[in-house]
């Protein structure tokens, strides 16, 4: 599933909520998440490593009580993997997508407002060039940050969030002839920073 289709499905899912509820927040996000290391699947071959890189996404939240909201988030990061020196494998990219549903708690107060949030959903990997076995798994995230009002209909949102793929399985990345890497164990985790200018079409709560 491409990013366009994921975002399209997200917008279709939340459109009825937006129509019925004025107290909503729509937040295009940018972030920065840590990289990853993959082990080569063939003995005697080095691994591959990707540095931290930028991410982007979209979140849609709607308030269900004065101090709490529900939220759907989509977040994508592209990791650029470089095989170890001496490896015959060529560089390749992996897209890491998260589509999750959760909620947050924000004590009502004026000015700078701290909050915490948690979510659960799906993760997806896609390799370019190549393919990924077991590309979709279950994931969860937890985060916290601050909201800074900019106007009655906009606010700045700064957040630190940790993502974890909780599916217990091995995943293999086939990036071309003779190019195969894997990561395994109890999951895959990342930590990142995210920022957004969130819009409230109906104005401040």
C-alpha positions, 0 to 999 in steps of 0.5 A: 500500500502506497503512502497516498493510499494510506493517507486516502484511507485515513481521510475517508475514515475520519471525514464523518468525525470531522463533519460531526464534531467541531473540536478536532485537530488536524496536524501535518507532522515532520520528525526525525527518527533513529536509524537501524542495523540489519544483519546479512542473511548469508554467512561471511557477508557484512551487514547494512546500516542506515543513519537517522533520517527525517520522517513525515506524517499526518495526525487527526484527533478529536476531543472526547472530554475536556482533558482527553482526545482520540487520535489516528496517526500516520508516520513514514520514514525512509531509511537509506541503507549502506552495506558494510565495506567490502560487501557486494550488495548495493545500497537500498532504501526501506520505508518504515510506515506506522498507522495507529489509533490511540489517545492523549491526555492534556490537563486544561490550562492556559498557555503552554500545555503538556500532554502524553499520548499512546497508540496501537496499530500497524507497521509496514516495511517496503524496500526499494529496490527489492521486497520485504517478507512479513512486511506488515506487523503490529506496533505501538507507540508512546509519547509526550510533549507540549502544545503552544497556542498560536491563534484560536485555530492553530497551535504548535505541537512538539513531541517525543515519541517511541515506536515499537514493532511488537510482532515476534518474527524474523523479517527478511529484506531482499534488495536484489540478486545476492542482496539479502538482509534480515532483522529478527527477535521480539521486535523493532523499535525507534525513538524520534522527535516530531513537530507540527502546526495543528489546525482546529477548524472549529476554533479553540475549545 
